[in-house]
Amino acid sequence: MRECVGLFDISRVGIWRIKGNEAASSLSHALTVAPHVMADGEARRAVICRGDGGIVGDVTLFRLARASFVLVANGESTRTVRRELAARLAGSVAVTDRSAATASLSVQGPGSVKLMVRLVDHDLHRLGRGSVTEAELLGFPVLISRTGSTGEDGFELFVDRRTATSAWEILRSAGKELGLAPVGYAATEALRLEAGLPRFGAELTPDVTPLTSGCDWLVESQGATFAGCALLSPRREARRLVSLAVAGTAIPPRGTKIIPLGSDDVRAIVTSSAWSPLLGRPLALASVPSDLAAPGTGVELMLGEHREAAEVIPHAVGDGRSHSAVP
């Protein structure tokens, strides 16, 4: 997929349409973004926090028009986001849950633009990264975003579930000459790690805040009124989310303790790990203190009685700040 194009089924995500004159202000109380400063057609990644700053949801917000938004939740946090939206937006705006009626597909990789321009009645060259638009896929209505969950350029397509099989076959047929291949969940996890992208249930949990998870970039600095925002101001980079290249062949499980070289002081834990086809070695993500965050810093992983060497490296792909919370 790093060389051609991959097709993903990401229908486990949750999706809601939110409309009303108070939509932007209501969403600003629920999410760590400032919807009122977003441009029409813009996408931004955000989280939902508790009053103590703990993260309870991982989402992408699309602004279609002044009073019209679409919210997409990572599959791991869909149930929680549904509950939080019901509690935080009740009575202020019209919220329509489209999760069951919508199928979500993703086309990622270097060949994704070449494929999609053949199929969509929209000038995708003018649809920049972090953008969304409504269009048609060979006659099927589609909401299409260009956010990316793999570090590669790509698109997410949200279609009526009744047309999902047809849309899938259209994409597979049109992508044959470009080497398109279906991609499963295990592969998407490896791609996510190579891009250094956090997800709910791994790097983002109720036990951490956007600061302590190393993802302070998820918090808007202007007009923040969401639950827990007072505890996250002034903004500071308390920790950093880094990639760790493991020296051996063992993939360190989530929760593996991380210590500085020559020390027994546990300073962090592994939050995600997988074999990286791009690097040809095990790769892990971890939120570490700033003194351990510089590329080239050596650490050790405590694998039972064995200590395995690892090194902080730049993210293999991208900058670790995707606009997308999916899949």
Secondary structure, DSSP 8 states (H G I E B T S, - for coil): --SS-EEEE-TTSEEEEEESTTHHHHHHHHSSS-GGG--TTEEEEEEEE-TTS-EEEEEEEEEEETTEEEEEE-GGGHHHHHHHHHHHSTTTSEEEE-TTTEEEEEEESTTHHHHHTTTBSS-GGGS-TTEEEEEEETTEEEEEEE--SSSS-EEEEEEEGGGHHHHHHHHHHHTGGGT-EEE-HHHHHHHHHHHT---BTTTB-TT--TTTTT-GGGS-SSS--STTGGGG-S----EEEEEEEESSS----TT-EEEETT-----EEEEEEEEETTTTEEEEEEEEEGGG-STT-EEEEEETTEEEEEEEE--SSS-S--S----
